[in-house]
Amino acid sequence: MTPRTRSVAALALGLAVPGAASAADSTGGTDYTPLPDISRVECVALCSGSTRVQAGGTLKVTGKRLRQVQTVVFEGSEATTGDNVRVGVAPSSTRRFRVKVPYSAASGPLTVRKSKTVTSEPSNSITILPPPPPERSASLTPSTGPRDPGAPQLETGISTGKAFFAGTKVRFSYRVNDDEPVPVTIELVRVDDDAVVRSWNPGPVEPNSVHTIRWNGKAAPGVKASAGRYVFRVTAQSSDGALARSSSTTDATRDAFDFYAHIFPIRGPHDFGNSGARFGAARSGHTHQGQDTFAKCGTKLVAARAGRVQFNQYHSAAGYYIVIDGYKTNIDYVYMHLQSRSPFHPGDRVQTGQMIGRVGDTGDAVGCHLHFEMWSAPGWYDGGHPFDPLRYLKAWDAWS
């Protein structure tokens, strides 16, 4: 990002400066396009505070002379070149407009432009947080379940075959092909015991249209579902009582997904090192309190479990580190030697699978790796105790 400065002396001498667009007219005068001015940028959607927004969220830009602005530039970091991202806009007001944050934008100030040379001074800095993991789009296919003669025809699809507690919602979509609105019931069934953990009764639904159910990993408000395989099943009934079901009660593959409580935090090739990387290995004056897992520097790191950020700091030994209080676990999850400081602040909530940083070698680290700790209640250096996380990491790695 190049700082934008304007010299009053240069204007007095008639020198060309950014923002002074002029052209000689028949009388020898000049035309001047007034500079846009930003007084404030604040978050209005997907916010974690007024100046902190998730990628894909919305910002409100307030200022003066904004109506002719054509471009918003997310300037990114002054220390990093090549991270500017431009977005086209068409404000209807001279005082304010809204702009969606691109997924590729980096934290930093914004500038607004009426043209290449008519641009504002940088705004206040905006912190842009990583977005939650994306949902996949369901592709509908004809159901294979039992169907009475004359019953509606069903098509169904599911967004993923794998889901994590407090992560991205599972999205189940269906379409009922018939000549009139059809009563339907949707059930979410746990395969192990054929128990219905959730049900939806939307009543008669419009035929030949796609309808969607989103499930958040809870069997009831405040009650998390257990790990295992789940199946969505739809039942539709025609006006004369003929029934169609999206799958048979013995089918554990159609519209099914596996549900897990954790995801492996390193999203790339990795290894668990030798005995020196293990919990309890000897260190100078103490023993190792976590598990080292080695990966290429810059490999994506995600939250193994949703929760609230407790600490995000730098330490001479731990480097950049972040501590997350795992949601409904009584466990603190600790991630050390991050490549750079995580964008989350203490008090922020993160989802399972949401990016929190990248593998690094900051602090007292030999080689790029994640030092990962798990602490019992009441928490990290708050009366709790570290315990060996390796068997948990290996289990998460097997299904992630």
Backbone hydrogen bonds, N-H to C=O, Kabsch-Sander energy under -0.5 kcal/mol:
donor,donor_aa,acceptor,acceptor_aa,energy
5,T,3,P,-0.7
8,V,6,R,-0.5
11,L,7,S,-1.9
12,A,8,V,-2.3
13,L,9,A,-1.8
14,G,10,A,-0.5
14,G,11,L,-1.1
15,L,10,A,-2.6
19,G,117,T,-1.4
20,A,17,V,-1.7
21,A,19,G,-1.1
22,S,20,A,-0.6
25,D,29,G,-1.1
28,G,25,D,-1.8
37,D,64,K,-2.4
39,S,37,D,-0.6
39,S,62,T,-2.6
40,R,62,T,-2.0
42,E,60,K,-2.1
43,C,50,S,-3.1
44,V,58,T,-2.7
45,A,58,T,-1.4
48,S,49,G,-0.6
48,S,52,R,-2.6
52,R,49,G,-1.1
53,V,127,T,-2.6
54,Q,46,L,-2.7
55,A,129,L,-2.4
56,G,101,V,-1.6
57,G,54,Q,-2.5
58,T,45,A,-1.5
59,L,99,V,-2.8
60,K,42,E,-3.4
61,V,59,L,-0.5
61,V,97,F,-3.2
62,T,40,R,-3.0
62,T,60,K,-0.5
63,G,95,R,-2.7
64,K,37,D,-2.4
66,L,94,T,-1.9
69,V,66,L,-1.8
70,Q,113,R,-3.0
71,T,113,R,-1.8
72,V,87,V,-2.9
73,V,111,T,-3.1
74,F,72,V,-0.6
74,F,85,V,-3.4
75,E,73,V,-0.9
75,E,109,P,-2.1
76,G,106,A,-0.6
76,G,109,P,-0.5
80,T,77,S,-1.1
85,V,74,F,-1.9
87,V,72,V,-2.5
89,V,70,Q,-2.1
97,F,61,V,-1.8
99,V,59,L,-2.3
101,V,57,G,-2.9
105,A,102,P,-1.4
108,G,126,I,-2.5
111,T,73,V,-1.9
113,R,71,T,-2.7
114,K,118,V,-2.9
115,S,118,V,-1.2
119,T,117,T,-0.9
120,S,112,V,-2.3
123,S,110,L,-2.6
126,I,108,G,-2.3
127,T,51,T,-2.7
128,I,126,I,-0.5
129,L,53,V,-2.9
129,L,127,T,-0.6
140,L,138,A,-0.6
141,T,156,T,-2.2
143,S,154,L,-2.7
144,T,246,S,-1.1
145,G,246,S,-0.9
148,D,243,L,-3.2
151,A,148,D,-2.2
153,Q,177,N,-1.8
155,E,175,R,-2.0
156,T,141,T,-2.3
157,G,173,S,-2.0
159,S,171,R,-2.2
163,A,258,D,-2.8
165,F,260,Y,-2.8
166,A,216,N,-0.5
167,G,164,F,-1.9
170,V,215,W,-2.1
172,F,170,V,-0.6
172,F,213,I,-3.1
173,S,157,G,-2.7
174,Y,211,H,-2.5
175,R,155,E,-2.4
176,V,209,S,-0.5
177,N,153,Q,-3.2
177,N,175,R,-0.6
178,D,176,V,-0.8
182,V,205,V,-1.9
184,V,203,G,-0.9
185,T,235,T,-2.0
186,I,200,W,-2.6
187,E,233,R,-2.7
188,L,198,R,-2.9
189,V,187,E,-0.6
189,V,231,V,-3.1
190,R,195,A,-3.2
191,V,189,V,-0.6
191,V,229,R,-2.4
193,D,190,R,-0.5
194,D,190,R,-1.4
195,A,190,R,-0.8
197,V,188,L,-2.5
197,V,195,A,-0.8
198,R,188,L,-1.1
200,W,186,I,-2.8
203,G,184,V,-0.7
205,V,182,V,-2.5
208,N,176,V,-3.4
209,S,206,E,-0.8
211,H,174,Y,-2.8
213,I,172,F,-3.2
215,W,170,V,-2.8
219,A,223,V,-2.2
220,A,223,V,-1.4
223,V,220,A,-2.9
224,K,222,G,-0.6
225,A,217,G,-2.2
228,G,259,F,-1.9
230,Y,257,F,-2.8
231,V,189,V,-2.2
232,F,255,D,-2.1
233,R,187,E,-2.6
235,T,185,T,-2.4
236,A,244,A,-2.6
237,Q,183,P,-1.8
238,S,242,A,-2.6
241,G,238,S,-2.0
244,A,236,A,-2.4
245,R,146,P,-2.5
246,S,234,V,-2.3
251,D,248,S,-1.5
252,A,250,T,-0.8
256,A,253,T,-1.2
257,F,230,Y,-2.2
258,D,161,G,-2.1
259,F,228,G,-3.1
260,Y,163,A,-2.6
263,I,304,A,-1.5
264,F,396,W,-0.6
267,R,265,P,-0.6
267,R,300,K,-2.5
268,G,266,I,-0.9
271,D,294,F,-1.8
277,A,274,N,-2.0
278,R,275,S,-1.4
280,G,288,H,-3.3
281,A,278,R,-1.6
283,R,286,H,-2.5
285,G,283,R,-0.7
286,H,283,R,-1.2
288,H,281,A,-3.2
291,Q,372,F,-2.4
292,D,277,A,-2.3
293,T,370,L,-2.3
294,F,271,D,-2.8
295,A,368,C,-1.3
298,G,359,V,-3.0
299,T,296,K,-2.0
301,L,357,G,-2.7
302,V,265,P,-2.3
303,A,354,Q,-2.1
307,G,350,V,-1.9
308,R,325,D,-1.6
309,V,348,D,-3.0
310,Q,323,V,-3.4
311,F,323,V,-1.2
313,Q,321,Y,-1.5
315,H,319,G,-1.6
319,G,315,H,-2.8
320,Y,338,L,-0.7
321,Y,313,Q,-2.6
322,I,335,Y,-2.1
323,V,311,F,-2.3
324,I,333,Y,-2.8
325,D,308,R,-2.9
326,G,324,I,-0.8
326,G,331,I,-2.7
327,Y,306,A,-3.2
329,T,326,G,-1.6
330,N,326,G,-0.8
332,D,375,W,-2.0
333,Y,324,I,-3.1
334,V,373,E,-2.6
335,Y,322,I,-2.5
336,M,371,H,-2.0
337,H,318,A,-2.5
338,L,320,Y,-2.5
339,Q,358,R,-2.7
347,G,309,V,-2.9
348,D,345,H,-2.4
350,V,307,G,-2.6
352,T,166,A,-1.8
353,G,303,A,-2.6
354,Q,351,Q,-2.2
355,M,131,P,-0.5
356,I,301,L,-2.4
357,G,301,L,-1.3
359,V,299,T,-2.7
360,G,337,H,-0.7
360,G,369,H,-0.6
362,T,337,H,-0.7
364,D,317,A,-1.5
365,A,363,G,-1.5
367,G,365,A,-0.7
369,H,360,G,-2.1
370,L,293,T,-2.8
371,H,336,M,-1.1
371,H,369,H,-0.6
372,F,291,Q,-2.5
372,F,370,L,-0.7
373,E,334,V,-2.0
374,M,387,F,-0.6
375,W,332,D,-2.2
376,S,385,H,-2.5
379,G,376,S,-1.5
382,D,379,G,-1.8
384,G,379,G,-1.9
387,F,374,M,-2.1
393,L,389,P,-2.7
394,K,390,L,-2.7
395,A,391,R,-1.7
396,W,392,Y,-2.7
397,D,393,L,-2.6
398,A,394,K,-1.8
399,W,395,A,-1.0
400,S,396,W,-1.6
